[in-house]
Amino acid sequence: MQKQLRVFTESRQFQIFFIGIILLSGVIVGLDSYPKISAKYGTILHSLDKIILGLFVFEICSKMISFGPRIHEFFKDGWNVFDFIIVGACFLPFDGQSIIVLRLLRVLRIVRLVGTIPELKLIVNTLLKSIPSLGYIGILLFILFYIYACLGTFLFRENDPIHFESLHISLLSLFRVATLEDWTDIMYTAIYGCQNYGYSGMENFCRNPQTFPFLGWFYFVSFVLLATFIFFNLFIGVIISNMEDIKEKERLRLDPDLARLEKPDLDIKVLLNKIKKDMVLLETHISVLENAEERRLKDNR
């Protein structure tokens, strides 16, 4: 019975059905956000919402029962825990003042779509696994922002006080430059001076105009190249690398025989690497012995 139920809950038809239910739940939440539709069809929408909630309860209970006495394995999957919390929280007693919490839970039910579609689950798991590496890249990016913000404040404070008056304003301006949102306006203000560009109608802020014909474009172009293109590619590289690792682990999990077949290959690779290291060490010893033999022959002569 449990085995048949497990096959049923993991079947393609079961998953497609509840993907449709999750999408329908999202549509109902969206329609309920329109006051006119909610006022006219509110009763129907709320009735459909209760039916959908009942179907979600049936789905989770079916999955839990399919594990039988090993029900704790159901909660080993983080997505199962998320589904259980989201659906279970909808049965908590909310009063009129907490209706916004209930609506938030109804919206969060749409997130269950991520755990239902394997491709979306792969992307989210990849992003979660990439967080530590992305954090280190973020630290490097902050160091870059901080260095350029300090330089920008020292160089352009007098000429462009709107964008570089203080360190925190400089950081905000550099964030704008990194997003490529009209960043050339800030650069041209530095190149041509505030009296010629960028301060029309705000001449009272342009108290000490200066021009930076070379330093201006070099500062901003170098920052855009480093912050936008190099670091952006680093982010993409880390995510793609982690996605390949997760795909490989999932492939081996779904096919244990494949993992056993690949283990001898791994052993061979380790053995080959060890042989290569031994050969390098042997060549070093041979070279030392040859040099010693040459010196001995020279001494005998």
C-alpha positions as CSV (number, residue, x, y, z in Angstrom):
1,M,0.0,0.0,0.0
2,Q,2.7,2.5,1.0
3,K,4.8,1.5,-2.0
4,Q,1.8,2.1,-4.4
5,L,1.1,5.4,-2.7
6,R,4.8,6.4,-3.1
7,V,4.6,5.6,-6.8
8,F,1.3,7.6,-7.0
9,T,2.7,10.7,-5.3
10,E,5.9,10.7,-7.4
11,S,4.1,10.1,-10.7
12,R,4.2,12.7,-13.5
13,Q,0.4,13.0,-13.5
14,F,0.3,13.8,-9.8
15,Q,2.9,16.5,-10.1
16,I,1.3,18.1,-13.2
17,F,-2.1,18.2,-11.4
18,F,-0.7,20.0,-8.4
19,I,1.3,22.3,-10.6
20,G,-2.0,23.3,-12.1
21,I,-3.5,23.7,-8.7
22,I,-0.7,26.0,-7.5
23,L,-1.1,28.1,-10.7
24,L,-4.8,28.3,-10.1
25,S,-4.1,29.4,-6.5
26,G,-1.9,32.2,-7.8
27,V,-4.6,33.4,-10.2
28,I,-7.2,33.4,-7.4
29,V,-4.9,35.5,-5.2
30,G,-4.3,37.9,-8.1
31,L,-8.0,38.3,-8.8
32,D,-8.7,38.9,-5.1
33,S,-6.3,41.9,-5.2
34,Y,-8.8,43.8,-7.4
35,P,-11.4,45.4,-5.2
36,K,-14.2,45.3,-7.8
37,I,-13.7,41.6,-8.6
38,S,-13.3,40.8,-4.9
39,A,-16.5,42.6,-4.0
40,K,-18.5,40.8,-6.8
41,Y,-17.0,37.3,-6.8
42,G,-15.4,37.3,-3.3
43,T,-17.5,34.4,-2.1
44,I,-16.7,32.2,-5.1
45,L,-13.0,33.1,-4.8
46,H,-12.8,32.2,-1.1
47,S,-14.7,29.0,-1.7
48,L,-12.2,28.0,-4.4
49,D,-9.4,29.0,-2.0
50,K,-10.7,26.6,0.6
51,I,-11.0,23.8,-1.9
52,I,-7.4,24.4,-3.0
53,L,-6.2,24.4,0.6
54,G,-7.9,21.1,1.1
55,L,-6.2,19.7,-2.0
56,F,-2.8,20.9,-0.6
57,V,-3.5,19.1,2.7
58,F,-4.4,15.9,0.7
59,E,-1.1,16.2,-1.2
60,I,1.1,16.6,1.9
61,C,-0.8,13.9,3.9
62,S,-0.4,11.5,0.9
63,K,3.3,12.1,0.8
64,M,3.7,11.7,4.5
65,I,1.7,8.4,4.6
66,S,3.8,7.1,1.7
67,F,6.9,7.2,3.9
68,G,5.1,4.9,6.5
69,P,7.1,4.5,9.7
70,R,10.0,6.4,8.2
71,I,8.0,9.6,8.2
72,H,11.0,11.5,9.5
73,E,12.6,11.1,6.0
74,F,9.8,13.3,4.7
75,F,11.2,16.2,6.7
76,K,14.7,15.7,5.5
77,D,13.8,17.4,2.3
78,G,13.8,21.2,2.9
79,W,11.1,21.7,0.2
80,N,8.8,19.3,2.1
81,V,9.3,21.3,5.3
82,F,8.6,24.5,3.5
83,D,5.4,23.1,2.0
84,F,4.3,21.7,5.4
85,I,4.8,25.1,7.1
86,I,3.1,27.2,4.4
87,V,0.0,24.9,4.3
88,G,-0.1,24.3,8.1
89,A,0.2,28.0,8.9
90,C,-3.0,28.7,6.9
91,F,-5.0,26.9,9.7
92,L,-3.7,29.1,12.4
93,P,-6.4,31.3,14.0
94,F,-6.1,34.8,12.5
95,D,-8.3,37.6,13.7
96,G,-9.3,40.6,11.6
97,Q,-6.1,42.5,12.4
98,S,-3.9,39.7,11.2
99,I,-5.7,39.2,7.8
100,I,-2.6,40.6,6.0
101,V,-0.6,37.6,7.4
102,L,-3.2,35.2,6.0
103,R,-3.0,36.9,2.6
104,L,0.8,36.7,2.7
105,L,0.6,33.0,3.3
106,R,-1.8,32.6,0.4
107,V,0.8,34.4,-1.8
108,L,3.6,32.3,-0.5
109,R,1.7,29.2,-1.6
110,I,2.7,30.1,-5.1
111,V,6.4,29.6,-4.1
112,R,5.6,25.9,-3.8
113,L,5.7,25.8,-7.6
114,V,9.5,26.0,-7.2
115,G,9.7,22.8,-5.2
116,T,7.3,21.1,-7.6
117,I,9.2,21.7,-10.9
118,P,12.7,20.1,-10.8
119,E,14.2,22.7,-13.1
120,L,13.2,25.5,-10.8
121,K,14.3,23.6,-7.8
122,L,17.8,23.1,-9.4
123,I,18.1,26.8,-10.0
124,V,17.1,27.7,-6.4
125,N,19.4,25.0,-4.9
126,T,22.2,26.4,-7.1
127,L,21.7,29.9,-5.8
128,L,21.6,28.7,-2.2
129,K,24.8,26.7,-2.7
130,S,26.5,29.7,-4.3
131,I,25.8,32.1,-1.4
132,P,29.2,31.4,0.4
133,S,31.2,32.0,-2.8
134,L,29.1,34.9,-3.8
135,G,29.6,36.4,-0.4
136,Y,33.4,36.4,-0.9
137,I,33.0,38.0,-4.3
138,G,30.7,40.5,-2.7
139,I,33.4,41.4,-0.2
140,L,35.9,42.0,-3.1
141,L,33.3,44.1,-4.8
142,F,32.7,46.2,-1.7
143,I,36.5,46.7,-1.4
144,L,36.5,47.9,-5.0
145,F,33.6,50.3,-4.3
146,Y,35.2,51.6,-1.2
147,I,38.5,52.4,-2.9
148,Y,36.9,54.1,-5.8
149,A,34.5,56.0,-3.5
150,C,37.4,57.4,-1.4
151,L,39.3,58.4,-4.6
152,G,36.1,59.9,-6.1
153,T,35.5,61.9,-2.9
154,F,39.1,63.3,-2.9
155,L,39.2,64.1,-6.6
156,F,35.7,65.3,-7.5
157,R,34.2,66.7,-4.3
158,E,34.8,70.3,-5.2
159,N,33.7,70.0,-8.8
160,D,30.7,67.7,-8.3
161,P,29.3,68.0,-4.7
162,I,26.0,66.4,-5.7
163,H,27.6,63.0,-6.5
164,F,30.8,63.1,-4.5
165,E,30.3,65.4,-1.5
166,S,30.9,62.6,1.1
167,L,31.9,59.0,1.2
168,H,28.4,57.6,1.5
169,I,27.1,59.8,-1.4
170,S,30.1,58.6,-3.5
171,L,29.2,55.0,-2.8
172,L,25.6,55.6,-3.8
173,S,26.8,57.4,-7.0
174,L,29.1,54.5,-7.8
175,F,26.2,52.1,-7.4
176,R,24.4,54.1,-10.0
177,V,27.4,54.0,-12.3
178,A,27.7,50.2,-11.8
179,T,24.0,49.8,-12.9
180,L,24.9,51.8,-16.1
181,E,22.0,54.2,-15.3
182,D,23.1,57.5,-17.0
183,W,26.6,57.0,-15.7
184,T,28.0,59.0,-18.6
185,D,26.4,62.2,-17.1
186,I,28.5,61.8,-14.0
187,M,31.6,61.1,-16.1
188,Y,31.0,64.2,-18.4
189,T,30.6,66.4,-15.3
190,A,34.0,65.3,-14.2
191,I,35.6,65.7,-17.7
192,Y,34.1,69.1,-18.7
193,G,33.5,70.6,-15.2
194,C,30.2,71.4,-13.5
195,Q,30.1,74.9,-15.2
196,N,29.8,73.3,-18.6
197,Y,27.8,70.0,-18.0
198,G,25.3,68.6,-15.6
199,Y,24.5,71.5,-13.4
200,S,22.1,73.5,-15.5
201,G,19.5,75.1,-13.2
202,M,21.7,74.2,-10.2
203,E,24.5,76.6,-10.7
204,N,24.5,77.5,-7.0
205,F,26.0,74.1,-6.2
206,C,28.8,74.5,-8.7
207,R,31.1,76.6,-6.4
208,N,34.5,75.4,-7.5
209,P,34.4,74.0,-11.1
210,Q,37.3,71.8,-12.2
211,T,38.0,69.8,-15.3
212,F,39.6,66.3,-15.4
213,P,40.0,65.6,-19.2
214,F,42.0,62.4,-18.7
215,L,41.5,61.4,-15.1
216,G,37.7,61.7,-15.4
217,W,37.2,59.1,-18.2
218,F,39.9,56.8,-16.9
219,Y,38.3,56.7,-13.4
220,F,34.8,55.9,-14.6
221,V,35.7,53.6,-17.5
222,S,38.0,51.5,-15.3
223,F,35.4,51.3,-12.6
224,V,32.7,50.2,-15.1
225,L,35.0,47.5,-16.6
226,L,35.9,46.1,-13.2
227,A,32.6,46.4,-11.3
228,T,30.2,45.6,-14.1
229,F,31.9,43.2,-16.5
230,I,34.6,41.4,-14.5
231,F,32.7,40.9,-11.3
232,F,29.5,40.2,-13.2
233,N,31.2,37.4,-15.0
234,L,32.6,36.1,-11.7
235,F,29.1,35.8,-10.3
236,I,27.9,33.9,-13.4
237,G,30.9,31.6,-13.3
238,V,30.3,30.7,-9.7
239,I,26.7,30.0,-10.3
240,I,27.3,27.9,-13.4
241,S,30.0,25.9,-11.7
242,N,27.7,25.1,-8.7
243,M,24.9,24.2,-11.1
244,E,27.1,21.6,-12.8
245,D,28.1,20.1,-9.5
246,I,24.4,19.9,-8.4
247,K,23.4,18.3,-11.7
248,E,26.2,15.7,-11.3
249,K,25.2,14.9,-7.8
250,E,21.5,14.5,-8.8
251,R,22.5,12.3,-11.7
252,L,24.5,10.0,-9.4
253,R,21.7,10.0,-6.8
254,L,19.1,8.9,-9.4
255,D,21.4,6.3,-10.8
256,P,23.5,4.6,-8.1
257,D,24.9,2.1,-10.6
258,L,26.5,4.9,-12.5
259,A,28.2,6.1,-9.4
260,R,29.7,2.7,-8.8
261,L,30.9,2.6,-12.4
262,E,32.5,5.9,-12.1
263,K,34.4,5.1,-8.9
264,P,37.0,2.9,-10.6
265,D,37.6,5.7,-13.1
266,L,38.2,8.0,-10.1
267,D,40.6,5.5,-8.6
268,I,42.5,5.3,-11.9
269,K,42.8,9.1,-12.0
270,V,44.2,9.2,-8.5
271,L,46.7,6.5,-9.4
272,L,47.8,8.3,-12.6
273,N,48.3,11.5,-10.6
274,K,50.4,9.7,-8.1
275,I,52.5,8.1,-10.9
276,K,53.1,11.5,-12.4
277,K,54.3,12.9,-9.2
278,D,56.6,9.9,-8.6
279,M,58.0,10.3,-12.2
280,V,58.8,14.0,-11.5
281,L,60.5,13.1,-8.3
282,L,62.5,10.3,-10.0
283,E,63.6,12.7,-12.8
284,T,64.8,15.1,-10.2
285,H,66.9,12.4,-8.5
286,I,68.3,11.2,-11.8
287,S,69.3,14.8,-12.7
288,V,71.0,15.2,-9.3
289,L,72.9,11.9,-9.8
290,E,74.0,12.8,-13.3
291,N,75.3,16.2,-12.1
292,A,77.2,14.4,-9.3
293,E,78.7,11.9,-11.8
294,E,79.8,14.7,-14.1
295,R,81.5,16.5,-11.2
296,R,83.3,13.2,-10.2
297,L,84.6,12.6,-13.8
298,K,85.9,16.2,-13.9
299,D,87.7,15.8,-10.6
300,N,89.3,12.5,-11.8
301,R,90.7,14.3,-14.9
